[in-house]
Amino acid sequence: MREIVFDTETTGLDPNTGDRITELGCVEVIDCIPTGKTFHAYINPQRSTPKEVVDITGLTDEFLADKPVFGEVAQEFADFVGDAVMVAHNAPFDRGFINMEMERLGRDPYPEDRFKDTARIARAMFPGSYVSLDALCKRFDISLETREKHGALIDSLLLAEVYLELTGGRTRALDLSGQAKSKGGKVEFPSRPQRQRPLESRVNDTERAAHSAFIDEMGEDALWKQLQSVN
């Protein structure tokens, strides 16, 4: 299943009071595994950003002044997302800003059922624990060395790793059959039927005789002979 893990940076906390998106980052995952395809854009919010927000994101008014407005990247963003489910940490926050920008352009907002909230998943898995992105990265031993400031693409890449862990972990990534299923945070593999006919031995008589001679050299207390007697 194709999904888009994404994050936004904004000028503030409330799109209904004029706050706007300043950065947008997206990571494509298929069956929860990142494909390497990403979308990233810095966006001119057409308003000033408070200092306390700049201290968190590092995105100053001067830096954003020559960046495209949201309307100039909206179609590229929509094309990248396509019909995929959109995964975010505290998804209602990011959904509110994305939909506000879309509605400003006269575009249809994304319905709520298109979004998946990793914070909600984490709260259900770890009741009473901190479930910030930083806390989950530490829980799953995901390196934060590249994260000097909050950044939409960096956070999306980190969240993609967290999302993989929340949906079964790296064991799931190693399942080549595609049949493993996650249940309650644990990966369950389907049972495999016994072979109708055992595989034929590929050991020839010469090799078998050489092996027996080697075991005889070990004496009567050889572990191999003890195991043979048990079987």
C-alpha positions, 0 to 999 in steps of 0.5 A: 500500500502506498502512503505519504509520510509528511510534515509541515513547518508553519508560522504559528499554531492556528491556521484560522488566525492567519498562520501559514505553512513555511515548509513542506516535506513528504516521503513516499512509503510502500507497505511502510518501507520508504522508497527513496522518493521525496517532495520538499518545498520552502514556502513564502507564507506572505506574512512575518514569522515570530522570533520564537518560531524562527528559533525552532525552525531556523526559517527567517523572513529573509530566507523565505522572501524569495521562495514560492507561495503555496499556490505555486507548489500546490499542484506538485504536492497534490501530484506527489500525494496522489490518492495515497493515505497521508501519515503525520505526527499529530495529523489534525494539526498538519491536516488543518494547515494543508486544508486551509491552504487548499481552500484558499486556492479554491481546491477541495480539502482532503477528507479526514479519513485520508489521514493517519496519526502516528501520535495516536498510534503511539499513545495506544501502544505506549499508554502514559509514555511521551510520544513526541517524535524525539521520544519515539526516535529514542525509544526505537534507537533512531539517530537524531544527529541530522536534526539540529532544527525542526525541518519538514523533510528531516522530520518526515524521514525520521517519522517514516522510520518511526512509522515502520517501527510502529507497524511491526518494526524492522522485522517486517522490512525483512519479510520477503514473502509479503505475508507478515501481518502486524497485530498489536505492534507485533509481527505474526507470520503465517504457519507453513504446511509441512512438505508432503515429501521430505527433500532427498539427502544430497550426501553421497556414500563417500562423504557419509563414510568420511564423516563416520570415520571423523566421528570415530576419531573423537572417541566414545564420549563425542557429543555427536554420538550422544546425540545420535543415541538420543535420536 
